[in-house]
Amino acid sequence: MSAIRGARERARVEVTAAIKEEARRQLAADGAAKLSLRAVARELGMASSALYRYFPSRDDLLTALIVDAYDAVGERAEAARATPAGSTGPHTARFAEIACAVRSWALAYPHEYALIYGSPVPGYTAPQDTVGPASRVAFVFLGLVRAAHRADGLAVGRLPGGLRPEAERMAAELAPDLPPASVVALVAAWSQLFGLISFEVFGQFHRVVEERDAFFRHSAGELARSVGLSDGPATDTGDTHDRTR
Protein backbone atom coordinates (compact mmCIF):
# COMPACT_ATOMS: atom_id res chain seq x y z
CA MET A 1 0.00 0.00 0.00
CA SER A 2 2.82 2.41 0.83
CA ALA A 3 4.29 1.92 -2.66
CA ILE A 4 0.93 2.70 -4.26
CA ARG A 5 0.49 5.75 -2.03
CA GLY A 6 3.98 6.94 -2.91
CA ALA A 7 3.30 6.56 -6.63
CA ARG A 8 0.08 8.53 -6.30
CA GLU A 9 1.82 11.32 -4.42
CA ARG A 10 4.57 11.51 -7.05
CA ALA A 11 1.97 11.62 -9.79
CA ARG A 12 0.12 14.42 -8.01
CA VAL A 13 3.32 16.41 -7.63
CA GLU A 14 4.10 15.97 -11.33
CA VAL A 15 0.61 16.98 -12.46
CA THR A 16 0.60 19.98 -10.13
CA ALA A 17 3.94 21.11 -11.55
CA ALA A 18 2.63 20.71 -15.12
CA ILE A 19 -0.48 22.76 -14.32
CA LYS A 20 1.58 25.58 -12.83
CA GLU A 21 4.02 25.54 -15.72
CA GLU A 22 1.21 25.87 -18.25
CA ALA A 23 -0.34 28.62 -16.14
CA ARG A 24 2.96 30.51 -16.20
CA ARG A 25 3.06 30.17 -19.96
CA GLN A 26 -0.41 31.70 -20.14
CA LEU A 27 0.70 34.50 -17.80
CA ALA A 28 3.50 35.33 -20.21
CA ALA A 29 1.20 35.22 -23.23
CA ASP A 30 -1.97 36.86 -21.93
CA GLY A 31 -1.41 38.24 -18.44
CA ALA A 32 -2.80 37.18 -15.07
CA ALA A 33 -6.24 38.70 -15.64
CA LYS A 34 -6.93 36.25 -18.47
CA LEU A 35 -5.71 33.13 -16.69
CA SER A 36 -8.31 30.39 -17.19
CA LEU A 37 -8.51 26.96 -15.61
CA ARG A 38 -10.38 25.68 -18.64
CA ALA A 39 -7.65 26.92 -20.96
CA VAL A 40 -4.97 25.33 -18.80
CA ALA A 41 -6.86 22.03 -18.75
CA ARG A 42 -7.35 22.15 -22.52
CA GLU A 43 -3.65 22.71 -23.20
CA LEU A 44 -2.72 19.82 -20.92
CA GLY A 45 -5.32 17.49 -22.40
CA MET A 46 -7.16 17.25 -19.09
CA ALA A 47 -10.84 17.42 -18.32
CA SER A 48 -11.71 20.58 -16.41
CA SER A 49 -13.21 18.46 -13.66
CA ALA A 50 -9.87 16.68 -13.23
CA LEU A 51 -7.95 19.95 -12.93
CA TYR A 52 -10.38 21.21 -10.28
CA ARG A 53 -9.18 18.40 -8.01
CA TYR A 54 -5.79 20.13 -7.94
CA PHE A 55 -6.93 23.76 -7.97
CA PRO A 56 -10.61 24.30 -7.15
CA SER A 57 -10.63 27.82 -8.60
CA ARG A 58 -8.59 30.28 -10.64
CA ASP A 59 -7.77 32.14 -7.44
CA ASP A 60 -6.30 28.98 -5.90
CA LEU A 61 -4.04 28.57 -8.92
CA LEU A 62 -3.06 32.26 -8.83
CA THR A 63 -2.22 31.96 -5.14
CA ALA A 64 0.04 28.98 -5.83
CA LEU A 65 1.85 30.92 -8.58
CA ILE A 66 2.19 33.98 -6.34
CA VAL A 67 3.62 31.94 -3.46
CA ASP A 68 6.07 30.25 -5.83
CA ALA A 69 7.21 33.62 -7.18
CA TYR A 70 7.67 35.16 -3.74
CA ASP A 71 9.58 32.07 -2.59
CA ALA A 72 11.80 32.15 -5.67
CA VAL A 73 12.83 35.79 -5.27
CA GLY A 74 13.13 35.29 -1.52
CA GLU A 75 15.50 32.36 -2.03
CA ARG A 76 17.56 34.49 -4.43
CA ALA A 77 17.89 37.27 -1.84
CA GLU A 78 18.75 34.84 0.95
CA ALA A 79 21.36 33.13 -1.20
CA ALA A 80 22.93 36.48 -2.06
CA ARG A 81 23.26 37.37 1.60
CA ALA A 82 24.95 34.02 2.26
CA THR A 83 27.68 34.64 -0.34
CA PRO A 84 30.98 36.28 0.70
CA ALA A 85 29.95 39.49 -1.07
CA GLY A 86 26.64 39.54 0.78
CA SER A 87 27.85 38.52 4.23
CA THR A 88 31.11 40.44 4.67
CA GLY A 89 32.50 43.83 3.77
CA PRO A 90 30.89 47.26 3.89
CA HIS A 91 27.20 47.32 4.75
CA THR A 92 26.40 49.37 1.65
CA ALA A 93 28.06 46.81 -0.62
CA ARG A 94 26.18 43.97 1.07
CA PHE A 95 22.87 45.81 0.60
CA ALA A 96 23.70 46.39 -3.07
CA GLU A 97 24.64 42.72 -3.58
CA ILE A 98 21.26 41.57 -2.31
CA ALA A 99 19.44 44.22 -4.34
CA CYS A 100 21.27 43.12 -7.49
CA ALA A 101 20.23 39.51 -6.85
CA VAL A 102 16.57 40.57 -6.61
CA ARG A 103 16.94 42.56 -9.84
CA SER A 104 18.55 39.64 -11.68
CA TRP A 105 15.62 37.40 -10.72
CA ALA A 106 13.14 40.02 -11.89
CA LEU A 107 14.86 40.37 -15.26
CA ALA A 108 15.01 36.60 -15.70
CA TYR A 109 11.34 36.10 -14.75
CA PRO A 110 9.54 39.32 -15.73
CA HIS A 111 6.06 37.79 -15.84
CA GLU A 112 6.38 36.29 -12.37
CA TYR A 113 7.75 39.64 -11.17
CA ALA A 114 4.75 41.42 -12.71
CA LEU A 115 2.43 38.98 -10.97
CA ILE A 116 3.70 39.89 -7.50
CA TYR A 117 4.91 43.49 -7.94
CA GLY A 118 2.81 44.73 -10.85
CA SER A 119 -0.81 45.81 -11.08
CA PRO A 120 -3.30 43.90 -8.91
CA VAL A 121 -5.22 41.15 -10.68
CA PRO A 122 -8.86 42.25 -11.06
CA GLY A 123 -11.18 40.30 -8.79
CA TYR A 124 -8.38 38.60 -6.87
CA THR A 125 -7.65 39.11 -3.18
CA ALA A 126 -4.46 37.54 -1.88
CA PRO A 127 -5.06 35.24 1.11
CA GLN A 128 -3.03 35.09 4.30
CA ASP A 129 -0.99 32.24 2.80
CA THR A 130 0.95 34.76 0.71
CA VAL A 131 2.11 36.96 3.61
CA GLY A 132 5.00 34.79 4.78
CA PRO A 133 6.51 34.24 1.32
CA ALA A 134 5.97 37.92 0.45
CA SER A 135 8.02 38.94 3.51
CA ARG A 136 11.16 36.94 2.71
CA VAL A 137 13.00 39.61 0.72
CA ALA A 138 12.02 42.30 3.22
CA PHE A 139 13.36 40.19 6.09
CA VAL A 140 16.72 39.84 4.35
CA PHE A 141 17.12 43.62 4.08
CA LEU A 142 15.71 44.16 7.56
CA GLY A 143 18.13 41.62 8.98
CA LEU A 144 21.05 43.40 7.34
CA VAL A 145 19.97 46.76 8.77
CA ARG A 146 19.47 45.24 12.22
CA ALA A 147 22.94 43.69 12.15
CA ALA A 148 24.47 47.00 11.11
CA HIS A 149 22.56 48.83 13.85
CA ARG A 150 23.85 46.42 16.51
CA ALA A 151 27.43 46.46 15.25
CA ASP A 152 28.10 49.96 13.97
CA GLY A 153 25.02 52.10 14.47
CA LEU A 154 22.99 53.82 11.79
CA ALA A 155 23.36 57.37 10.50
CA VAL A 156 20.20 58.98 9.14
CA GLY A 157 18.84 62.51 9.35
CA ARG A 158 16.40 63.88 11.87
CA LEU A 159 12.70 63.34 11.40
CA PRO A 160 10.46 66.38 10.89
CA GLY A 161 8.17 66.82 13.86
CA GLY A 162 5.02 66.15 11.87
CA LEU A 163 6.29 62.74 10.77
CA ARG A 164 7.42 61.47 14.16
CA PRO A 165 4.07 59.99 15.30
CA GLU A 166 3.78 58.07 12.04
CA ALA A 167 7.42 57.00 12.23
CA GLU A 168 6.91 55.69 15.75
CA ARG A 169 3.80 53.79 14.66
CA MET A 170 5.68 52.23 11.73
CA ALA A 171 8.62 51.28 13.93
CA ALA A 172 6.33 49.71 16.54
CA GLU A 173 4.64 47.57 13.89
CA LEU A 174 7.56 46.73 11.62
CA ALA A 175 10.79 46.85 13.60
CA PRO A 176 10.51 48.00 17.23
CA ASP A 177 14.22 47.29 17.76
CA LEU A 178 15.21 49.97 15.23
CA PRO A 179 15.04 53.77 15.59
CA PRO A 180 11.91 55.25 13.98
CA ALA A 181 13.96 57.38 11.57
CA SER A 182 15.68 54.27 10.26
CA VAL A 183 12.38 52.47 9.72
CA VAL A 184 11.00 55.41 7.72
CA ALA A 185 14.18 55.48 5.63
CA LEU A 186 14.05 51.72 5.08
CA VAL A 187 10.42 51.79 3.89
CA ALA A 188 11.27 54.61 1.49
CA ALA A 189 14.34 52.75 0.22
CA TRP A 190 12.27 49.58 -0.22
CA SER A 191 9.74 51.36 -2.42
CA GLN A 192 12.46 53.11 -4.43
CA LEU A 193 14.34 49.85 -4.94
CA PHE A 194 11.32 48.16 -6.48
CA GLY A 195 10.56 51.30 -8.43
CA LEU A 196 14.00 51.02 -10.04
CA ILE A 197 13.46 47.34 -10.82
CA SER A 198 9.95 47.93 -12.17
CA PHE A 199 11.11 50.75 -14.45
CA GLU A 200 13.66 48.39 -15.98
CA VAL A 201 11.42 45.33 -16.19
CA PHE A 202 8.57 47.30 -17.77
CA GLY A 203 10.77 49.16 -20.26
CA GLN A 204 10.68 52.64 -18.75
CA PHE A 205 14.47 53.03 -18.99
CA HIS A 206 14.51 52.56 -22.76
CA ARG A 207 16.68 55.31 -24.29
CA VAL A 208 17.23 56.73 -20.81
CA VAL A 209 19.69 54.39 -19.06
CA GLU A 210 22.13 52.38 -21.16
CA GLU A 211 24.69 51.06 -18.62
CA ARG A 212 22.02 49.53 -16.46
CA ASP A 213 24.13 47.19 -14.34
CA ALA A 214 26.39 50.02 -13.18
CA PHE A 215 23.44 52.38 -12.78
CA PHE A 216 21.50 49.93 -10.63
CA ARG A 217 24.42 48.98 -8.39
CA HIS A 218 25.24 52.64 -7.80
CA SER A 219 21.59 53.43 -7.06
CA ALA A 220 21.34 50.50 -4.66
CA GLY A 221 24.40 51.76 -2.81
CA GLU A 222 22.81 55.19 -2.48
CA LEU A 223 19.66 53.61 -1.09
CA ALA A 224 21.80 51.71 1.42
CA ARG A 225 23.33 55.00 2.59
CA SER A 226 19.87 56.55 2.86
CA VAL A 227 18.90 54.00 5.53
CA GLY A 228 22.04 54.81 7.52
CA LEU A 229 24.37 52.02 6.39
CA SER A 230 28.06 52.83 6.23
CA ASP A 231 30.76 52.28 3.62
CA GLY A 232 33.29 51.19 6.21
CA PRO A 233 34.13 47.57 7.02
CA ALA A 234 31.40 45.84 8.99
CA THR A 235 32.24 45.01 12.58
CA ASP A 236 30.59 42.62 15.00
CA THR A 237 31.18 44.23 18.36
CA GLY A 238 27.68 43.75 19.67
CA ASP A 239 27.48 47.46 20.38
CA THR A 240 24.31 49.43 19.77
CA HIS A 241 25.75 52.94 19.62
CA ASP A 242 23.12 54.62 17.52
CA ARG A 243 23.73 57.84 15.65
CA THR A 244 20.05 58.16 14.75
CA ARG A 245 17.96 60.70 16.61
Salt bridges, closest charged atoms under 4 A:
GLU21 OE1 - ARG24 NH1 3.64
GLU22 OE2 - ARG25 NH2 2.86
ASP59 OD1 - ARG58 NH2 2.91
ASP68 OD2 - LYS20 NZ 2.78
ASP68 OD2 - ARG24 NH2 2.80
ASP71 OD1 - ARG136 NH1 2.85
GLU78 OE1 - ARG136 NH2 2.72
GLU97 OE1 - ARG217 NH1 3.33
GLU112 OE2 - ARG24 NE 3.97
ASP152 OD2 - HIS91 NE2 2.59
GLU166 OE2 - ARG169 NH2 2.67
GLU168 OE2 - ARG164 NH1 3.60
GLU173 OE1 - ARG169 NH1 3.07
ASP177 OD2 - ARG146 NE 2.72
GLU200 OE1 - ARG103 NE 2.80
ASP213 OD1 - ARG103 NH2 2.89
GLU222 OE2 - ARG225 NH1 2.75
ASP231 OD2 - ARG225 NE 2.99
ASP239 OD2 - HIS241 ND1 3.75
ASP242 OD2 - ARG245 NH1 3.27
